[in-house]
Structures are given as structure tokens and as C-alpha cells.
Amino acid sequence: MNKMKPSKKILFACPDMKIGGISSSLAGWLYYLKQDTDFEVDLVVFNDEFDSKYESIKHDFNVIYLKQFRSLRLSRYELKNYPTSWVFQFFGLLLLRKLHLQKFYLRRKFKKFHFDKTYDLAISFANDIVKRQDFVLSNDFVEFSVHATKKASWIHSTIDNIGMTRKYALSRYKNIDFIVNVSEAGKESLLELVPEYAKKTVVVSNPINVKLLQEKAEMEISVEKNKGEFTFVTVSRISPEKRLDRIPEIAQKLKLKGFNFHWLVIGGGKDLSHFQALCKQMNVENEVQFLGASSNPFPYVKNADYFVLTSDVEAQPLVVLEALLLGIPVIATDIPAVKDIVIEGENGYIVPKDSIKIAEKIEEIIVQKRCLKGFSFHYDRFKTEFQQLLKN
């Protein structure tokens, strides 16, 4: 009688499940593994505050909250909500960070903590922000606290953006079996830094549940499109590297030339009210709407003529992949990872990281009434790439 082969056990570790590209990518992986494989999957977090978009994960997966490490990941914007002892610890960690000693403190903490489960693959799904000495815990947890046959660490940003150094990379990934990049451009830049890690550096694309994406995109929205009006949409959290400040500038240039357009910006962040006020100040509040965060931005994307990415830095913009899968062409700033997926004049345009140049491209599109819809786009590379991590 043949015995059933036991399913693989996989652990994901991530600081939290707040809004952002890393959480979206992780959610995609969790549901892909649940629906398309028989793997047993656990998720470890250090903060149990889940954005509403990811609340279902608490019920659909085995989520392990390591609350004993919660005080190591505090936000300076919410200090008044924390216990006094946590506030003191926050400033203590801040001092250690300035002295470049925080990493030694964290390693000691995780070396003393032993997780009582064993896995075939343990994944740290968030990268440290080296230039800020911001260690996100998941790397140290996977390396020092978890027993696993293989260990992997994801990098979601370019090494320049996170300030990765050769010294850091050599130390951080010394005991890791796979260093996972989400784009070829990311892999190439990492190997320029540490070529000796070439054999364990791989590319695994972000997963997207296309069927679910399309279903969500069909839901009704309240924003109506006026006849003859070009509509643009941007989905992004509000943070400096996303360069959403370019949008009011571009809109003002287009309005002064008399163009008829509407631009929706979907995404939350502490500076939301600032951007809303900025649009009013620049007299483009009717043309540009910062709508805040949404658990389902896809109907807005589906109903737009173009998706616009204004970022200075991206490793692999998941929002661009989602737009293309919905058949919406993209105008994207010149980022290496975008060149893998945006084909000039076929499914979009790549423009310099400059407000004037972006405005000129949009003006050109409106004047010439360019519509690139109707292209085909398939993106399922990640399924075979992920299997590399599970091979014996």
C-alpha cells in the first residue's frame, strides 16, 4: 500500500499586514498556495493590526502573533497610544540604531527565542531598510529562531533605495539558502554587490490571482466618466518615493492648456490631507481626487483609460501588473523593473522621472486620442519560479 506523501510545511514571517505592496504580495502568495497546492502554510507577524483589506487572512490561515516582539516595532506617529515602558524602549532602540548597535541587540533576542515548529521552507518576506538602520525583525527571526530545511529572504526594493551595502549583504544572507528578488533588475543590482551569492540568488515574480482580480474589477463604483474626458488612475500608498507630488503639478500644466481629463489617486497615508489641500491650492481639485485607501481599487483601474505610475523607485510594481492584467495601458516612470513588462506603444509608455516629461506624454496621448486597450498580457512566471525554492 502506497503511503501518502506528506505536504510541505511553509512559514512566512512579516512584520505586519498593513497596507502596502509587501502585504499585497504576501496575501497573493498565501491564497495561491491555499488554492493551488496542498502545502501547510503558517504566517508569523509581530503586530496583530491587520488592514481591513487583509482581515480575511486571520480566518483563512494559521496566523501566529508573536506579541513578545511587538514593542520592537513601534511607530513614532503613535507613541502617545503606547504604554510608558514601550515608549522608553522605543527611544532606547532609537539610540542603539544611531550607534549602529541595534542589529546586535535584535540578534541576541532572537537567538534566545526558539520557535517550536519545523518547516520545509521558512521565508522572511520583508527586507530591512539598511540606510535607516531599520531592522524589520522577520530576517532575524527566520535566521536565528526557526528550524527549517531551507530558508529564504525576500527583497522587495532596489538595493540603492534601501541603502544595502556589501558588508550588510554578506552578513545578512550568509546563512540563507535563497535570496529572492522580485525582478531581474533587482537581481542584477544585488549581484553587482555580492557576486559570490549568485548560486543562491533567484527571481520570483509577485503572484496575482487573475480570476479574483477580474471579479473585483467588475464591482460597481460611484465615480462617473464624462463624455470626451480622458481618465487616469494611480494606486499607491502615500510615501515620498512614490512621488505623488508630481500629480498636482502635471494636472495644473494640463488644465492651463485646456485639456479635459480626470485623475483618481487611490491610496492612504499620513499625508493624504496634505495632498488634498495641495490640489485645492493649485486649483486642480476638480481634475484630481485623492480618494484615500480602498480595499478594492480595481474597479477604478478597470474604468480608466490609463494607469499612471509616478514613482522614483520600485522593485516590481504590483499595481502595474494588475493594471495590465485588467487590460489597462500604463504610463510609468523609467524604472528598471518596468522595462520587463511595459512594451512601448503596445501596452503603455515609459517616461523620464520628471513632471514636465510626464505631462508632455499625457498631452500627446490626449491630443492624438491614443487608446492602447485590446492588448493581451499574461503573467504566470511565478508558479515555476517558486518551485525552485522547494526542490530538494
Residue pairs with C-beta under 8 A, 6 or more apart in sequence:
7 37
7 38
7 39
7 40
8 37
8 39
8 40
8 120
8 121
8 390
9 39
9 40
9 42
9 117
9 118
9 119
9 120
9 121
10 33
10 39
10 40
10 41
10 42
10 119
10 120
10 121
10 122
10 123
11 41
11 42
11 43
11 44
11 117
11 119
11 121
11 122
11 123
11 142
11 146
11 148
12 26
12 29
12 30
12 41
12 42
12 43
12 44
12 123
12 125
13 43
13 44
13 45
13 122
13 123
13 124
13 125
13 126
13 137
13 138
13 141
13 142
13 146
14 22
14 23
14 26
14 43
14 44
14 45
14 125
14 126
14 138
15 45
15 46
15 47
15 73
15 126
15 136
15 137
15 138
16 23
16 45
16 46
16 47
16 49
16 50
16 73
17 23
17 26
17 27
17 45
17 49
17 50
17 51
17 54
17 57
18 47
18 49
18 50
18 51
19 51
19 53
19 237
19 267
19 268
19 293
20 237
21 156
21 237
21 317
21 318
21 319
22 125
22 126
22 156
23 51
23 53
23 54
24 53
24 318
25 125
25 156
25 182
25 206
25 207
25 318
26 43
26 125
27 53
27 54
27 57
28 206
28 207
28 208
28 209
28 318
29 125
29 207
30 41
30 43
30 57
30 60
30 61
31 60
31 209
31 212
32 207
32 209
32 383
33 39
33 41
34 41
34 60
34 61
35 209
36 383
41 61
41 62
42 61
42 62
42 63
42 64
42 117
42 119
43 57
43 61
43 62
43 63
43 64
44 63
44 64
44 65
44 66
44 115
44 138
44 141
45 63
45 64
45 65
45 66
46 65
46 66
46 69
46 70
46 72
46 73
46 137
46 138
47 70
47 73
48 65
48 67
48 70
50 57
50 58
51 293
52 295
53 293
53 295
57 63
66 141
68 113
69 109
69 137
69 141
71 82
71 85
71 86
71 89
71 90
72 89
72 93
72 106
72 109
72 137
73 136
73 137
74 82
74 86
74 89
74 90
76 90
77 270
79 87
79 90
82 90
93 102
93 105
96 102
96 105
97 132
97 133
97 134
98 133
100 133
102 133
102 135
103 133
103 135
103 140
106 135
106 137
106 140
107 140
107 144
109 140
110 137
110 140
110 141
110 143
110 144
110 145
111 144
111 145
113 141
113 144
113 145
114 145
115 141
115 145
115 146
115 147
117 146
117 147
118 147
118 148
119 146
119 147
119 148
119 149
120 148
120 149
120 150
120 390
121 148
121 149
121 150
121 151
121 152
121 389
121 390
122 142
122 146
122 148
122 150
122 151
122 152
123 142
123 151
123 152
123 153
123 154
123 180
124 138
124 139
124 141
124 142
124 143
124 151
124 152
124 153
124 154
125 138
125 154
126 136
126 138
126 139
126 154
126 156
127 136
127 139
127 153
127 154
127 155
127 156
127 157
127 162
128 134
128 135
128 136
128 139
128 162
128 168
128 172
129 136
129 162
129 163
130 162
130 163
130 164
130 165
130 168
131 162
131 163
132 163
139 153
139 172
142 148
142 151
142 153
142 176
143 151
143 175
143 176
150 177
150 178
150 389
150 390
151 175
151 176
151 177
151 178
152 176
152 177
152 178
152 179
152 180
152 389
153 172
153 173
153 176
153 178
153 179
153 180
154 180
154 182
154 204
155 162
155 179
155 180
155 181
155 182
155 186
155 190
155 315
156 182
156 315
156 316
157 186
157 313
157 314
157 315
158 185
158 186
158 189
158 313
158 314
158 315
158 336
159 169
159 186
159 189
159 190
159 193
160 189
160 313
161 241
161 313
161 315
164 190
164 193
165 193
166 193
166 194
169 190
169 193
169 194
169 197
170 194
173 179
173 194
173 197
173 200
176 200
177 200
178 200
178 201
178 202
178 388
178 389
179 190
179 197
179 200
179 201
179 202
180 202
180 203
180 204
180 389
181 187
181 190
181 201
181 202
181 203
181 204
181 315
182 203
182 204
182 205
182 206
182 315
182 316
182 337
183 203
183 205
183 315
183 316
183 336
183 337
183 340
184 203
184 337
184 340
185 336
185 337
185 339
185 340
186 203
186 315
186 316
186 336
186 337
187 201
187 202
187 203
189 336
190 197
190 201
191 197
191 198
191 201
202 385
202 388
202 389
203 385
204 382
204 385
204 386
204 388
204 389
205 316
205 379
205 381
205 382
205 385
206 316
206 318
206 321
206 382
207 382
207 383
207 386
208 318
208 321
208 322
208 325
208 379
210 325
213 298
213 322
213 325
213 326
214 325
214 326
216 296
216 298
216 299
217 298
217 299
217 301
217 302
217 326
218 299
218 302
219 296
219 298
219 299
220 299
221 299
221 300
221 303
223 264
223 289
223 300
223 303
225 231
225 262
225 303
226 260
226 262
228 260
229 260
229 261
229 262
230 259
230 260
230 261
230 262
230 305
230 306
230 362
230 365
230 366
231 261
231 262
231 263
231 264
231 303
231 304
231 305
231 306
232 261
232 262
232 263
232 264
232 304
232 305
232 306
232 307
232 308
232 331
232 362
233 263
233 264
233 265
233 266
233 297
233 300
233 301
233 303
233 304
233 306
233 307
233 308
233 328
234 244
234 247
234 263
234 264
234 265
234 266
234 267
234 307
234 308
234 309
234 310
235 265
235 266
235 267
235 297
235 300
235 301
235 307
235 319
235 322
236 242
236 244
236 265
236 266
236 267
236 309
236 310
236 311
236 319
237 267
237 268
237 269
237 293
238 244
238 267
238 268
238 269
238 270
238 271
238 272
238 275
239 269
241 311
241 312
241 313
242 310
242 311
242 312
243 310
243 311
243 312
243 333
243 353
244 265
244 267
244 275
244 290
244 310
245 275
245 278
246 310
246 355
246 358
247 263
247 265
247 275
247 288
247 308
247 310
248 275
248 278
248 279
248 282
248 284
248 288
249 282
249 355
249 359
250 355
250 358
250 359
250 362
251 261
251 263
251 279
251 282
251 284
251 287
251 288
252 282
252 283
252 284
253 355
253 356
253 359
254 261
254 287
254 359
254 362
254 363
254 366
255 283
255 284
255 287
257 363
259 363
259 366
260 366
261 287
261 362
261 366
262 287
262 289
263 287
263 288
263 289
263 308
264 289
264 291
264 300
264 304
265 275
265 288
265 289
265 290
265 291
266 291
266 292
266 293
266 294
266 297
266 300
267 292
267 293
267 297
268 292
268 293
272 290
272 292
275 290
276 285
276 290
279 285
279 288
279 289
279 290
291 300
294 300
298 322
298 326
301 307
301 322
301 323
301 326
301 328
302 326
302 327
302 328
304 328
305 328
305 329
305 371
305 373
306 328
306 329
306 330
306 331
306 348
306 362
306 365
307 319
307 320
307 323
307 328
307 329
307 330
307 331
308 330
308 331
308 332
308 358
308 362
309 317
309 319
309 320
309 330
309 331
309 332
309 333
309 335
309 338
310 333
310 358
311 317
311 333
311 335
312 333
312 335
312 353
313 335
314 335
314 337
314 338
315 337
316 337
317 332
317 335
317 337
317 338
320 330
320 332
320 338
320 341
320 342
321 341
321 379
323 329
323 330
324 330
324 341
324 342
324 347
324 348
324 377
324 379
325 377
325 379
327 373
327 374
327 375
327 377
328 373
329 347
329 348
329 349
329 371
329 372
329 373
329 375
330 338
330 342
330 347
330 348
330 349
331 348
331 349
331 351
331 358
331 361
331 362
331 365
332 338
332 342
332 348
332 349
332 350
332 351
333 350
333 351
333 352
333 353
333 358
334 350
334 351
334 352
334 353
338 350
339 350
341 379
342 348
342 349
342 350
344 350
345 372
346 372
346 375
347 372
347 375
347 377
348 372
349 361
349 365
351 357
351 358
351 361
352 358
364 370
